[in-house]
Amino acid sequence: MASCPFSALAERHMASCITLSTIQRQKPCARTVLFQGFATDPETTRLALCIKTSKHSRKVQERDSDAVEIVSWNESTMVQMRFAGDIKYVDDTTDAGWLALTRQRVWSSLGRGGAQSQFFYAGGLARSSRGAEFAAQEAAYQAANGAIPESFVVGVLCPSSVDFLDLSTCERMAWKLENQGSWAAVSGVAPPVVSIPPEGNLESTFRNNSSSRQTKEP
C-alpha cells in the first residue's frame, strides 16, 4: 500500500480523464488520456499513476526525455492535482515484477474497444472505420485470444512532486521528494493564480503568508 503523504487525496480526487504533458522534439505536447488506476512501488512504497498507450504512439517514440506532468481536474470536488516526475513506459520487454504485473492488470481491465485498438496497424490513418484496416484489427484481436500484443504499453509515473489546489476553499498544498526519500511539504491558502513550483525550494514558498505551514514527512 502506498505511503505517500498525498495518496489519500489522489485516491479521493483523481479524475477518470487526465492531461499528460510531455516534451517532444523540443516542443510542449499535451493530450487527454484515460487514467488506469494506481499502483505501488513495493521497494519505495511510492504511489504510481498508470495510463495506457502504444509503443507506436508519438508520446513514446518522439519524447525528448521521460519527464512528464499529469494534471487531474475533478469538477465535482473542484480539485486540481498536478503530478510531475519521470514516467516509465512498461512494454513486453519489461522483466517480471511489479511493473510487469501492473501492465497485466491494466490490460485485463480494458474493455473490448480499448483492447482492440492495440491491434490497429501502425501505418497511419485509415479512410473508414469499415475499411480493410479495421477488419485486420478485428482479425488480429480475435487471433490473439486474449494475449497482450507487443505494442501495448503502460505508462507508470511515481511522481517526485505534487501540487494540490482546492478551488472551493483556495487551499494549496505541495510535496517534493528529497534525496533521502522523505517528502518536503508546504500548505496554505492562496488564489489559483499563485503557483507552487514543482521544483525549487519549498521552504521559501508562501514565506510571506503567515497561514502557511512547512513540514517534512517520512
C-alpha positions as CSV (number, residue, x, y, z in Angstrom):
1,M,0.0,0.0,0.0
2,A,1.4,3.4,-1.0
3,S,2.6,5.6,1.9
4,C,3.0,9.0,0.2
5,P,1.5,11.9,2.1
6,F,-0.8,12.8,-0.8
7,S,-2.0,9.2,-1.5
8,A,-5.4,9.6,0.1
9,L,-6.1,12.9,-1.6
10,A,-5.1,11.4,-5.0
11,E,-7.4,8.4,-4.5
12,R,-10.3,10.7,-3.5
13,H,-10.0,13.3,-6.2
14,M,-8.4,11.6,-9.2
15,A,-10.4,12.2,-12.4
16,S,-11.1,9.5,-15.0
17,C,-9.8,11.7,-17.8
18,I,-6.4,13.4,-17.2
19,T,-3.9,15.5,-19.1
20,L,-0.5,14.2,-19.9
21,S,2.1,16.8,-20.8
22,T,5.5,15.9,-22.4
23,I,8.3,17.5,-24.4
24,Q,8.5,16.1,-27.9
25,R,11.1,17.4,-30.4
26,Q,11.7,20.4,-28.1
27,K,8.1,21.4,-28.1
28,P,5.4,21.0,-25.3
29,C,2.7,18.5,-26.1
30,A,-0.4,17.8,-24.0
31,R,-3.2,15.3,-24.6
32,T,-6.1,13.8,-22.7
33,V,-5.6,10.2,-21.6
34,L,-7.7,7.8,-19.6
35,F,-6.5,7.2,-16.0
36,Q,-5.9,3.5,-15.5
37,G,-5.6,3.4,-11.7
38,F,-2.9,3.4,-9.1
39,A,-0.1,1.0,-8.3
40,T,2.5,0.9,-5.6
41,D,6.3,0.6,-6.0
42,P,7.0,-2.2,-3.4
43,E,10.6,-1.1,-2.8
44,T,9.8,2.6,-2.0
45,T,6.1,2.3,-1.2
46,R,5.6,5.3,-3.5
47,L,2.3,5.9,-5.2
48,A,2.2,5.3,-9.0
49,L,-0.2,6.6,-11.6
50,C,-1.0,4.5,-14.6
51,I,-2.0,5.2,-18.2
52,K,-2.2,3.0,-21.3
53,T,-0.7,3.7,-24.6
54,S,1.1,2.1,-27.5
55,K,4.8,1.8,-28.4
56,H,3.8,3.3,-31.8
57,S,2.5,6.4,-30.0
58,R,4.3,9.7,-30.6
59,K,4.4,10.2,-26.8
60,V,6.6,7.1,-26.6
61,Q,8.6,7.4,-29.9
62,E,9.2,11.1,-30.1
63,R,9.8,12.0,-26.4
64,D,12.9,14.1,-25.6
65,S,13.0,12.6,-22.1
66,D,10.9,10.7,-19.6
67,A,10.0,13.9,-17.8
68,V,6.2,14.4,-17.7
69,E,3.4,16.2,-15.8
70,I,0.0,14.7,-15.3
71,V,-2.9,17.1,-14.4
72,S,-6.2,15.9,-12.9
73,W,-9.2,18.2,-12.7
74,N,-12.2,16.8,-10.7
75,E,-15.1,19.0,-11.5
76,S,-17.4,17.5,-8.8
77,T,-14.9,18.3,-6.0
78,M,-13.3,21.3,-7.7
79,V,-9.9,19.9,-7.0
80,Q,-6.9,20.1,-9.4
81,M,-3.8,17.9,-8.7
82,R,-0.6,18.1,-10.7
83,F,1.9,15.2,-10.6
84,A,5.4,15.6,-12.1
85,G,8.3,13.2,-12.5
86,D,9.9,10.7,-14.8
87,I,7.5,8.2,-16.4
88,K,8.4,4.6,-17.1
89,Y,6.9,3.0,-20.2
90,V,6.3,-0.7,-19.5
91,D,6.2,-2.9,-22.5
92,D,6.7,-6.6,-23.4
93,T,10.4,-6.4,-22.7
94,T,10.0,-5.5,-19.0
95,D,11.2,-8.1,-16.7
96,A,8.8,-9.9,-14.4
97,G,8.0,-7.8,-11.3
98,W,5.5,-5.2,-10.1
99,L,5.8,-3.2,-13.4
100,A,5.0,-6.3,-15.5
101,L,2.1,-7.2,-13.2
102,T,0.8,-3.6,-13.5
103,R,0.9,-4.0,-17.3
104,Q,-1.1,-7.2,-17.0
105,R,-3.6,-5.6,-14.6
106,V,-4.3,-2.7,-16.9
107,W,-4.7,-5.0,-19.9
108,S,-7.1,-7.2,-18.0
109,S,-9.2,-4.1,-17.1
110,L,-9.7,-2.9,-20.7
111,G,-13.0,-3.3,-22.5
112,R,-13.3,-4.7,-26.0
113,G,-12.8,-1.4,-27.7
114,G,-9.7,-0.4,-25.7
115,A,-8.1,-3.8,-26.3
116,Q,-9.0,-3.9,-30.0
117,S,-7.3,-0.5,-30.5
118,Q,-4.0,-2.0,-29.6
119,F,-4.1,-4.2,-32.8
120,F,-4.5,-1.3,-35.2
121,Y,-1.8,-1.3,-37.9
122,A,0.9,1.4,-37.3
123,G,0.9,2.8,-40.8
124,G,-1.2,6.0,-40.2
125,L,-4.8,7.0,-40.8
126,A,-7.5,4.8,-42.4
127,R,-10.2,6.3,-44.7
128,S,-13.1,4.5,-42.9
129,S,-13.7,2.5,-39.8
130,R,-15.4,-0.1,-42.0
131,G,-12.3,-0.5,-44.2
132,A,-9.7,-3.2,-44.5
133,E,-7.5,-1.7,-41.8
134,F,-10.3,-2.1,-39.1
135,A,-11.1,-5.6,-40.5
136,A,-7.5,-6.5,-40.0
137,Q,-7.6,-5.1,-36.5
138,E,-10.6,-7.2,-35.6
139,A,-9.0,-10.3,-37.1
140,A,-5.7,-9.7,-35.1
141,Y,-7.7,-9.2,-31.9
142,Q,-9.6,-12.4,-32.4
143,A,-6.4,-14.4,-33.2
144,A,-4.7,-13.1,-30.1
145,N,-7.3,-14.8,-28.0
146,G,-6.7,-12.5,-25.0
147,A,-2.9,-12.4,-25.3
148,I,-1.3,-9.0,-24.8
149,P,0.1,-7.5,-28.0
150,E,3.7,-6.5,-28.1
151,S,2.6,-2.9,-28.9
152,F,0.7,-2.5,-25.6
153,V,2.5,-0.1,-23.2
154,V,1.6,1.1,-19.8
155,G,3.0,4.4,-18.6
156,V,3.8,4.4,-14.8
157,L,4.5,7.6,-13.0
158,C,5.8,7.7,-9.5
159,P,5.7,11.5,-9.0
160,S,8.6,13.4,-7.4
161,S,6.5,16.5,-6.9
162,V,2.8,17.1,-6.4
163,D,0.7,20.2,-6.4
164,F,-2.9,20.3,-4.8
165,L,-5.4,23.1,-5.3
166,D,-9.0,23.1,-3.9
167,L,-10.8,25.8,-5.8
168,S,-13.8,25.6,-3.3
169,T,-11.6,26.8,-0.4
170,C,-8.4,28.1,-2.1
171,E,-6.4,25.5,0.0
172,R,-3.0,24.8,-1.5
173,M,-0.6,22.0,-0.7
174,A,2.6,20.8,-2.4
175,W,5.1,18.0,-1.8
176,K,8.5,17.4,-3.2
177,L,10.6,14.2,-2.9
178,E,14.0,14.8,-1.4
179,N,17.2,12.9,-1.8
180,Q,16.8,10.9,1.4
181,G,13.4,9.7,0.3
182,S,11.4,11.9,2.6
183,W,8.8,14.5,1.4
184,A,9.2,18.2,1.9
185,A,5.7,19.7,2.2
186,V,4.1,23.1,2.3
187,S,0.4,24.1,2.8
188,G,-1.6,27.3,3.0
189,V,-4.3,29.3,1.3
190,A,-3.8,31.3,-1.9
191,P,-5.8,32.1,-5.1
192,P,-5.2,29.8,-8.1
193,V,-3.1,32.4,-9.9
194,V,-0.4,31.8,-7.3
195,S,1.8,28.9,-8.4
196,I,3.7,26.5,-6.3
197,P,6.7,25.5,-8.4
198,P,7.2,21.7,-8.8
199,E,10.9,22.2,-8.4
200,G,12.9,24.6,-6.2
201,N,12.9,25.4,-2.6
202,L,9.5,24.8,-0.9
203,E,10.7,26.4,2.2
204,S,10.6,29.8,0.5
205,T,7.1,29.3,-0.9
206,F,4.4,31.3,0.8
207,R,7.1,32.8,3.1
208,N,5.1,36.0,3.4
209,N,1.9,34.1,4.2
210,S,1.5,33.6,8.0
211,S,-1.1,30.9,7.5
212,S,1.2,28.6,5.5
213,R,2.9,25.6,7.1
214,Q,6.1,23.8,6.1
215,T,6.7,20.3,7.2
216,K,8.9,17.3,6.3
217,E,7.2,13.9,6.1
218,P,8.7,10.5,6.0
